[in-house]
Amino acid sequence: MLEKLFNPKTLAVVGASNKPGKIGFSIMQNLLHYNVHRKLFPVNIDCPQILGLKAYPKVSDLPLKELDLVIIAIPKPFVIDVLKDCAKKKTKFAVIISAGFKEAGDLHSEQELVQIARKTKIRIVGPNTLGIFDNFNKLDCLFLSITAQKRPKLGNVSLISQSGTVGAILIEQFEKNKVGLNKFVSYGNACDVNECDLLEYLNKDKHTKIIAFYVEEIIDGKRFIKILRKQKKPIVALKAGRSKKGSQSVQSHTGNLAGDSSVYSGIFKQFNILNAENVTDLVNFSKSQNIKSIKNTTIITNGGGYGILLSDHFEQYNIPILELAEKTKSALKKVMPFGVGTKNPIDIMGDADSNRYIQAIELTKKETDTYIIVLLGQTTTITKEGVIELANYLKRLNKNIVFISTEDRYTEILENDFLVFEFPEELARAISVRVKR
């Protein structure tokens, strides 16, 4: 399988560099950022030392008999000879960052890589890849500098992307939206390791609970469907190349054909794969998989307008809003100030503090499966301490909790424990995929 790809004990970087701005510098810097017990060997024909570590002219010069993983980040004309040299150390995996192969029209060189891989049993990720990242095993082989692009927090979503550029954007968006990431693989041209290998591995990986997937073209359709028949984990997929122009762009990007979008849509529907329309969907659908299936919702808001907008969007996306029992409405009327609504959405008014939210939840919790809590910041009655009190109370409830927060000072408190959105439509679309149908 792919265990040594994600958790190598021995690792070499061909093209390692001391020069900031070079790909080989960023990869070395990222690897050294984590204090992990693995043997790291820089390989550079001109430099005896890279970032404080002894460097070697060739992989075959390394002081070991076998190598788990090599990252190749050098100009394309030298890649084939380096891969042949890696075979002398019984290398198990090679991640080839270098571009200029099939995607640039050079099919012959890429086929030569495949022939070497088959002959030497080296598994290849790439070429034309951003690299790999394992948040659990603390392996960062991306050529995105960790000082320029923060990594997402550790979580249970693993992300695979055929495109390095889209992959980089998704890493940024996962971090920004506090979506926990477990593994990331940019697999590029997929001359060897492809989406089927990765899906198969992640389906068995105990640290991965959700799979997010950006794909331009499936290499082996029959195997793909066979894997989906056995798939146990939710998959969120964004298929690019749906239009005629987009399909042509896929061919120039990775050298592959995009295929008929209607076929992909049919496959996704058949196997319950969540079909993301865009990057925002991919991020938000992945995020929402961490709540249980939704049976009904109660909306509690300190702004009536947002309650109305949520109602509109919930109807649009067929999200059920709970019809509160008459005795619940009566109980709300008794304890709430004059003017507070007793219908769902419950408008607890702009002067509400955290205690009023808690009161409304206490009176409705026997009926409610999922709470939508709206915190609009155009008021001074909701303090930082109040939000902390509300959050601590909600953590003890065995309920789905989803927030709308329009204030950064609220969001920063909530986002590590709850789903938080800023706008009603965004929230509704994201959680619609969790409604129990």
N, C-alpha and C positions, 0 to 999 in steps of 0.2 A: 504493500500500500504506500501511502505518502507520508508516513510518520516522520521519516528523517528529513523530509522537505521542510516541515514545520518545526521540528525540534532536533536540529543537528547537534551532534557533540563536537564535530570538527567542521570548520568553515573557512573557505578561502575567497578572497576578493581579487579578481584579476582586473587590473586597471586602477587599483587603490592609489590614492594621490594625497599629497600634502597641501595641494592648492585649493583654497576655498573657491567654490563655484564649479569645480569639476564634479562630474557624477561620482567618480571613485572616492572623492573626499566626502561627499554627503552620505554615501552608503557606509563608509567606515565610521564617520561621526555618529550616525544613527545606531550602528551596532555597538559602539563603545559607550553609548548613552546608558545602556542597561548593564548593571553589574551582574552578569550571568556567567555561570561556570561553563564555558565552552571554549575550545581552542580556536582562536581566530588568527588566520595567516594572510597578511597583505602580500599581493604578488605584483611586482613592478620591476621591469627589466633594468631601469635606470637608477632607482632609489634604494639604498641599503636599509632605510628605516622610514616607516610611515606612521605618523601620529604616535610615536613612542614605541612602536612594535617593529621587531626585525622583519624586513621584507625579503622576499625570495624572487629570483629572476623568472622562474617557471614553476608551475604546479608540480611537475615531476621532481623538483628540488626540495619539496617539503619534507620535513623529518617525520614522516608517518607512512604506513603501508596502505591505508585506506582513507578516503575523504568522503564525508557525508554529503556536503553541499559546496558548490562553487558558484559564485556570482560573477558573470562575465560582462564587464562594462568597458569595452575597448572598440576601436573602429572595426567595422565589418570585415575588411580584408584579412584580419588576423584571427577571426573567431574560429574558423574551421581548424586551423593548426593548434590553437589553444585547446579546443575540445578533444582533439586526438591526444594531446599531451595529458589531459585530465584522465584519460583511460589508463595511463601508467600507474595511477594511484587508486585504481578501482573506485572511481567517483560514482556516487549513487545518483545525485541530482545536479543539474546545471540550470540556473536561471540566467537566461541570455537577455540582458538589457538592450544590447546593440540592435539597431534597426538597419533597414536597407535591403531586406530579403524579399520575400514574396510580395509584400505590400508595396514595394518599389519596382516590381516587375522582374526581380531576379529569383525565379522559381528554382533554377538549377542549384544555386547555393543552398537554398533551404532544403531541397531534396537531399543534398549531400549531408546536411546536418542530421536529417532523419536516418540516413544510411549508417552514419557513424553511431548514432544512438542505438540503433537496433543491433549493430555488431558488437558494441561495447557494453550494452545494457545500462547506459546512462539515460535517465529520464530527463527530458528537457521541458522547461517552462519558457515559453516564448517562441522565437525571438520577438523583439519589438514590444517589450514589456516594461511596466513601471516597477515591478518587483513584487515581493511578498511581505506580509506583516502578520505576526502572530502575537496578539496582545496577552495571551495567557502564558506562552513560553518565552515572552520578551525577546522576540526575534524581529528585527526591523531592517529589511533589506531594500526598502524603497529608496529611490533616488530623490525623493522629496525631503529636503533638510528638515529635521525635527525642530530646529530653531526657528524656521520660517512657517511651518505648518504643524500646529499641535495635533497630537493623535487623540482619537476618541477614547473615552473611558472604557474600561473592561466591561464587557457585557456578553450577551448570548446570541447576538446576530453575527453571522459570518457572511461576508460579501465577496462575490466573484465578479470580475468585470473583464470583458474582452478588450475594452478600451482603457488605456492608461490615463488619458485626459479625463474621461468620465469618472474613472476610478478615483482620481485625485479630487475631483469636485465632490464626489460622494463622501470621501473621507472628511473633507472640510465640512460638509453639511451634517454628517453624523456627529462630529464634534460640536458644531454650533447648536444642534438640536438635542444634544445630550442623549443620543442613541448609543447604547453600549455595543462596542465592536469586539468580537472575539478573534476572527481571522479575516484577512483580506488577501486576495490573489488577483493580480493582473496577468492574464494568460496570453495576451497578444495574438500572434499569428497561430498559436495552438498547433505547432508542427508535430508535437508529441502529446504532452499532457493537455487535455482539453476539458470542456465543461462537464462532460460525462464522468471523467475521472474525478473531478473535484466534487460534483454533486454526490457521487457514490461515497466518497470519503467523508464528506461533511454530514451525510445522513447517518453515519456510524459514529461520528465524533461526539463524545459525551459532553463537551463544552459548548457545542453549537445546538441551539434550540430553534433558530429561525435562519433561513437562507435567503439572502437578497442577491439578485442576479441581473446584471446588465449584459445583454447578448445581442450580437449583430447577426450571427449565423451559427446554426448547429452543425457540427462536423459529421456526426453519425446519428441520423434521425432514428433508426431502429433501436439502437442502444439507448438513446435518450428516452424513448417511450418505455422501454423495458425497465429502466431505472425509476421512472415516474410511477409505474405500476406498484413498485415496492416502497415508494416514498412515504415516510412517516411524519416528516417535519414540514411545517408551512413554508412555502416558497413564494416570494414576491419577485416578479420578473418585469423588467423593462426591455421590450424588444424594439431595437432601432432598425431603420431601413424599411419602414412600412410604406412609404411613398415611392414612386418611380425614381425620383431624384435621390432620395435617401438610400434606396437599394444600390444605385450606381456609386454613391459615396462609400458604401460599405466595401465594394469591390476594390476601390482605390485605397481604402484604409488598411485592410488586412489581407487583401487579395482573395477574399472569399465572396461567394454569392449570398445575398441576404435571404432569398426564398420568399414564398408567397405569405404575406402577413395574415391572410385569412386562415391559412393552415395553422400558423402558430396560435392564433386566437382560439381556434377550435381545440387544439391540443391543451392549451392553458385551461380552457373551460372544462374540458373532459376530466382533467386531473386536479381540479380545484387550485390551480396556481393563480395567485392574485395578479391581475394584469395591470401593471402601472402604466399610466399614460405619459408620465414625465418624471423628471428627477424628484420633484416634490412628492409625488405619489410614492415613489420607491422608498424615500426616507420615511414618510408618515405612515405608510402601510406597514413598514418594518417596525416602526415605533409602536404602533397600536397592537401588534401581535402579543405584547406583554400584558394585556388585560384579558380576562376571561370573556367567553361569549356573552353578548348583551341580550337580555330578555326584555328589559324595559328601562326607561330613564326618568329621572327627576332632575329638573333644571332649577337651580337656586341662584338668583342673580340680584346684584344691587343696582342694576340698570334695566329698566323695562324694555328699552330698544333692543338690547342684545338678546333678551328672552324671545322677542318677536322674531328676530333674524334666525335664531337657533330653531324655532318652531318651523319656519319656512324651509330651512335647509334639511331639517330632520324629515319633513314630509317628502322633500325632493329625493332623499336617499333612503326612504323607507325605514327610518329609525323610530321605533315605538316610544312615544311619550306616555308615561303612566297616567291613567285617569285615577286621581286620588279618591279614596273612599270618603263618603260623607262625614263619617266620624272623625277622619283625619282633618278634613276641612274645618270642622267645628272646633277641633282642638287648636288648630293654627289661629283661628279667629279669636279664641279666648286669650291666648298668650302673646300674640303679636300686636304691635302698635296699630292704631287706626290707619288704614290705607294700604296695609300689606295685603297682597293678593293671596287668595287661598286656592287658586287653580294652578295647575302645572303648565308652564313655568311659574315658579313662586317668586314674585318680585318683592324682596324684603326691603326695598327702597335704598336711596342713596346715603342715608345716615346710618346704615347697618354697621355694627361692629362684629367681631369674630363670634361673640356670644350669640348673636341673632342667627348667624349661619348654623351654629351648633344646635340651637333650639329647633330650627326648621328640620335639620337632619334627624334629630332625636324623634321628632313627631312623625316622620315619614319612613324611617329605616325598615320597619317591618314589611312594607310593601315594595320598597325600592331595590332594584338590582344594581343599577349604575347611576352614580351622581355626576352631574355636570355642574361644577361650581364656577360661577363667574365672579371674578374680582376685578372690578373697574377701579382705576386708581384716582379718579377725579373727586376724591374725598379725603378728609383727614381722620375719619373715624376708624379706618383700618390701619393699624400700626404694624410695624415689623414684629413686635412681640405678639400681637394678635394673630398674625399669619402663622407664626411658629406654633402658637397654642392650637389653632385650627388644624394645622398639619399633623401635630402629635395626636390629636383626637382622631383624625381620619385614618391614621396608620393602624389604629386599634380596631377599625371596622373591617369586617370581611366583605368588602364591597369594591366594585370597580369605581375608581375616582379619576375624573378627568377635569382639568382646570382650563379656563380661559383667564389669562392674566395680561393686562395691558401695561403693567409696571415692572420694570427690571428688578426693582427691590423685592417684589413679591416672587417673581419668576426664579430668582437666584435661590430663594429658600425652598421652593417647591420642586424644581425640575429634577433633582436627584432621586426623588421618591415617587413622583406622579407624572402622568402625561400632562404636558402643558402646551397650550396653543394660544395664539394671539387673536385669531379671527374666527367667527362662527362657521363660515363655509369650510375653512381649512380643517377645523375640528370635525365637522359633520362628515366630510368625505373620508377623513382618516379612520374614524371609528365605524363607518358604515360596513367595512369588511369584517367586523367582529359581531355583527347582528346575527342572532340565532334565527335561521330561516326555517 
